[in-house]
């Protein structure tokens, strides 16, 4: 005759199915039902806890307990299957009971947009096209002569070091600016020349305000009587068209190998109107200065004219350049340049 201990275990096992049935009756999702099943049949479930006492029973009483365990497992699985079937049938019935108006228009996919950097490039191009500039492009892989030597950049200049420039096979490099397009344009024919050169360039930088590849745009105007005043007027027109009609520009003396004299170009801060403050606090964009740096500029160096076969005594010209990604950061208020390249639809959808 079974001992009281084995009878107690068998009775407890037989009660499991009834307890589970009460527990899953109000549940309405498969996830909840499967969780309840695990609480009864899982490795740490109630059935497993009861079976831990099996080892303490006499060998002749273990088969009866094992039979009760199998009976409980089968009953529990049957209850689970029945409850899941009932849920599935209820969902199907609700779906079939829905009223669908087949005359409603379909839900089309959302309209996309151009990338913000493309939007800015096209806007900048449009401004300079209105001033009579032509758009020119050139190869991304360049010779050192086109990228450096023809632009009056000496062999020992830091920009030509491997830590600053990407070198590729065959003694060529990934262009570090679009200035080689200016060189190729001048080599192709005599002045007058009035071009802008947008395109991707490559430098060994990677942080919140620099990326190894970024879009740049440069401009070149060469003729007989081009002056520094023409350069300033061109840049002032651009700034007022791109940022706002009442803004000014500031040209700060600087140095570039391919221009002389050279100047950094600052635009009046469009966020604070160039006054450096918004209310009682300093402007966050210009940090209270009233100015934001947008690029570099200058009069073309005579050595550049000599390199392309122009007579520096007969022609004059100006050049300028700016990073389009920086222009996009300023225009759209983006803090981290890398956001433009991460392909995050949440970010890009803001420009729809």
C-alpha positions in Angstrom: 0.0 0.0 0.0 1.4 3.5 -0.9 2.8 5.5 2.0 1.2 8.7 3.1 4.1 10.6 1.5 3.5 9.3 -2.0 -0.3 9.6 -1.7 0.2 13.3 -0.7 2.4 13.9 -3.8 0.0 12.1 -6.1 -2.9 14.2 -4.8 -0.9 17.4 -5.2 -0.1 16.5 -8.8 -3.7 15.8 -9.6 -4.7 19.2 -8.3 -2.3 21.1 -10.6 -4.5 21.0 -13.7 -7.5 22.3 -11.9 -5.4 25.2 -10.4 -4.0 26.1 -13.8 -7.4 26.1 -15.3 -8.6 28.7 -12.8 -5.5 30.8 -13.4 -5.6 30.9 -17.2 -9.4 31.5 -17.6 -9.2 35.3 -17.4 -6.0 35.6 -19.4 -6.3 37.2 -22.9 -2.8 36.9 -24.5 -0.7 33.9 -25.6 2.2 35.5 -23.7 0.4 35.5 -20.4 -0.8 31.9 -20.9 2.7 30.6 -21.8 4.0 32.3 -18.7 1.4 30.5 -16.6 2.3 27.2 -18.2 6.0 27.8 -17.3 5.0 28.4 -13.7 3.5 24.8 -13.6 5.7 22.8 -16.0 9.0 24.8 -16.1 12.3 23.7 -14.6 11.4 25.7 -11.5 7.6 25.1 -11.8 5.2 23.6 -9.3 5.4 20.1 -10.9 9.2 20.1 -10.7 9.1 21.1 -7.0 6.8 18.2 -6.2 8.9 15.7 -8.2 12.0 16.7 -6.1 10.6 14.4 -3.3 10.6 11.4 -5.6 14.1 10.4 -4.6 13.1 10.1 -1.0 10.3 7.5 -1.7 10.8 3.8 -1.7 11.5 2.4 -5.2 8.3 0.5 -5.4 6.2 3.7 -4.9 7.9 5.8 -7.5 6.0 4.4 -10.6 2.7 5.6 -9.2 4.0 9.1 -8.6 5.6 9.2 -12.1 2.3 8.1 -13.6 0.6 10.9 -11.7 3.2 13.4 -13.0 2.6 12.3 -16.6 -1.1 12.6 -16.1 -0.8 16.1 -14.7 1.5 17.2 -17.6 -0.9 15.9 -20.2 -3.9 17.6 -18.5 -2.0 20.9 -18.3 -0.9 20.8 -21.9 -4.5 20.0 -22.9 -5.8 23.0 -21.0 -3.2 25.3 -22.5 -3.9 24.1 -26.1 -7.7 24.5 -25.5 -7.3 28.0 -24.2 -5.0 29.1 -27.0 -7.4 27.7 -29.6 -10.2 29.6 -28.0 -8.2 32.8 -28.1 -7.4 32.3 -31.8 -11.0 31.6 -32.7 -12.1 34.7 -30.8 -9.6 36.9 -32.7 -10.6 35.4 -36.0 -14.3 36.0 -35.3 -13.5 39.6 -34.3 -11.5 40.1 -37.5 -14.3 38.6 -39.7 -16.9 40.8 -37.9 -15.1 44.0 -38.9 -16.7 46.3 -41.5 -14.3 47.4 -44.2 -15.2 50.2 -46.6 -13.5 49.1 -49.8 -14.2 52.5 -51.4 -11.7 54.3 -49.1 -8.4 55.3 -50.7 -5.4 53.2 -50.0 -2.6 54.3 -47.6 0.3 55.2 -49.9 3.9 55.1 -48.7 5.2 58.3 -47.3 6.9 60.7 -49.6 10.7 60.9 -49.3 13.0 63.9 -49.6 16.4 64.8 -50.7 19.2 64.4 -48.2 19.8 67.6 -46.2 23.3 68.0 -47.6 21.9 67.7 -51.1 19.3 70.3 -50.3 22.0 72.7 -49.1 24.2 72.1 -52.1 21.4 72.8 -54.5 20.5 76.0 -52.7 24.1 77.2 -52.7 24.5 76.3 -56.3 21.3 78.2 -57.2 22.7 81.4 -55.5 25.9 81.4 -57.4 24.3 80.4 -60.7 22.3 83.6 -60.3 25.7 85.5 -60.2 26.8 84.0 -63.5 29.0 81.1 -62.1 29.1 77.8 -63.8 29.1 74.4 -61.9 32.1 72.3 -62.6 33.1 68.9 -61.2 36.3 66.8 -61.3 37.8 63.4 -60.2 37.9 62.3 -56.6 41.2 60.6 -57.1 43.9 63.2 -58.0 47.6 63.6 -58.6 49.6 65.4 -56.0 50.4 68.0 -58.7 46.8 69.0 -59.2 46.0 68.8 -55.5 49.1 70.5 -54.0 51.9 71.6 -56.4 49.8 73.6 -58.8 48.2 75.3 -55.8 51.5 76.6 -54.5 51.6 74.0 -51.6 55.3 73.1 -50.9 56.5 69.6 -50.6 57.0 69.9 -46.8 53.6 71.4 -46.1 51.8 69.5 -43.2 48.7 68.9 -45.4 50.8 66.5 -47.5 51.7 64.2 -44.6 50.2 60.7 -44.5 48.4 61.6 -41.2 46.4 64.3 -43.0 45.9 63.0 -46.6 44.6 59.6 -47.9 47.2 58.1 -50.3 46.2 55.5 -52.8 48.0 53.2 -55.2 50.0 54.7 -58.1 51.2 57.7 -56.2 47.7 59.3 -56.3 45.6 60.7 -53.4 42.0 61.2 -52.5 41.5 64.9 -53.1 41.6 67.0 -49.9 39.6 69.9 -51.5 37.9 70.7 -54.7 40.6 73.2 -55.7 42.0 70.7 -58.4 38.8 71.4 -60.3 39.9 75.0 -60.5 43.3 74.0 -61.7 41.9 71.7 -64.4 39.4 74.4 -65.5 42.3 76.9 -66.0 44.4 74.4 -67.8 41.5 73.7 -70.2 41.3 77.3 -71.5 42.0 81.0 -71.1 40.0 83.4 -68.9 37.5 84.7 -68.2 36.6 81.8 -65.8 33.8 82.0 -63.3 33.0 78.6 -61.7 31.9 76.9 -58.5 33.1 73.4 -57.8 31.0 71.3 -55.4 31.9 67.7 -54.5 33.1 65.3 -51.8 36.6 65.7 -50.4 38.6 63.5 -48.0 40.7 64.3 -44.9 41.8 62.2 -42.0 39.5 63.8 -39.4 36.7 62.2 -37.4 34.9 63.9 -34.5 31.7 65.9 -33.9 32.6 68.6 -36.4 34.8 66.6 -38.9 34.3 63.5 -40.9 36.8 61.6 -43.2 34.6 62.5 -46.2 32.5 65.6 -46.5 31.0 67.8 -49.2 32.7 71.1 -50.1 32.1 73.9 -52.5 34.7 76.3 -53.9 34.5 79.2 -56.2 36.9 80.8 -58.7 36.6 84.0 -60.7 39.5 85.0 -63.0 39.5 87.9 -65.5 41.5 91.0 -66.1 40.1 93.4 -63.5 38.9 91.2 -60.7 39.4 92.9 -57.3 39.1 92.1 -53.6 36.0 94.2 -53.5 34.4 91.8 -56.1 35.2 89.0 -53.7 33.6 90.7 -50.7 30.6 91.7 -52.7 30.1 88.1 -53.9 30.4 86.7 -50.5 28.1 89.3 -49.0 25.4 88.5 -51.6 25.7 84.8 -50.8 25.4 85.3 -47.0 22.3 87.5 -47.4 20.6 85.0 -49.7 21.5 82.0 -47.6 21.2 83.2 -44.0 19.2 86.5 -44.1 18.9 89.8 -46.0 20.2 92.1 -43.2 23.4 90.2 -42.2 26.9 91.5 -42.8 30.2 89.7 -43.3 33.7 90.1 -41.8 37.0 89.2 -43.5 39.8 88.3 -41.1 43.4 88.2 -42.4 44.6 84.6 -42.7 47.0 82.4 -44.7 46.4 79.9 -47.5 49.2 78.8 -49.9 47.1 79.3 -53.0 45.8 82.9 -52.2 47.4 86.2 -51.3 46.0 88.1 -49.6 43.9 85.5 -47.8 41.0 85.9 -45.4 38.7 83.9 -43.2 35.1 84.6 -43.9 32.7 85.3 -41.0 29.0 85.8 -41.5 26.8 87.7 -39.1 25.0 85.3 -36.8 21.5 84.8 -38.2 20.2 83.4 -34.9 20.8 86.6 -32.9 21.0 89.0 -35.9 24.7 89.7 -35.3 24.3 91.3 -31.8 25.7 88.3 -29.9 22.8 88.0 -27.4 19.3 86.7 -27.3 17.5 88.4 -24.6 19.6 88.5 -21.5 21.9 85.6 -22.4 24.7 85.1 -24.9 23.7 83.6 -28.3 24.4 79.8 -28.2 25.3 79.7 -31.9 27.9 82.4 -32.1 28.8 82.2 -28.4 28.2 85.9 -27.9 30.5 87.1 -30.7 27.8 88.0 -33.2 29.8 86.1 -36.0 30.0 82.6 -37.3 32.9 81.3 -39.4 31.8 79.9 -42.8 35.0 79.4 -44.9 38.2 80.8 -46.4 38.9 83.1 -49.3 41.5 85.3 -51.0 43.0 86.6 -54.3 44.6 83.8 -56.4 48.3 83.6 -55.8 50.5 84.5 -58.8 52.3 81.1 -58.5 49.0 79.3 -59.2 48.6 81.3 -62.4 52.1 80.5 -63.4 51.4 76.7 -62.8 48.5 76.7 -65.2 50.1 78.9 -67.8 48.5 82.2 -67.1 50.4 85.5 -67.0 50.0 86.8 -63.4 50.7 90.3 -64.7 47.7 90.2 -67.1 45.0 88.4 -65.0 43.7 88.6 -61.5 41.2 86.4 -59.7 39.6 85.4 -56.4 38.8 82.1 -54.8 36.7 80.9 -51.9 35.7 77.7 -50.3 33.3 76.4 -47.6 32.2 73.1 -46.2 28.6 72.3 -47.2 28.1 70.1 -44.2 29.0 73.0 -41.9 26.6 75.2 -43.8 23.9 72.5 -43.3 24.8 72.3 -39.5 24.3 76.1 -39.2 21.2 76.2 -41.3 19.4 73.3 -39.6 20.8 73.7 -36.1 22.6 70.3 -36.0 25.2 69.9 -33.3 27.0 66.7 -34.5 28.2 66.5 -38.1 28.1 62.7 -38.1 24.3 62.7 -37.8 24.2 63.5 -41.5 25.9 60.2 -42.4 24.2 57.8 -39.9 21.1 57.2 -42.1 18.8 57.5 -39.2 15.3 58.0 -40.6 14.2 59.7 -37.4 16.8 62.4 -38.1 16.4 62.6 -41.9 12.5 62.8 -41.7 12.8 66.2 -40.0 13.8 67.7 -43.4 10.6 66.5 -45.3 
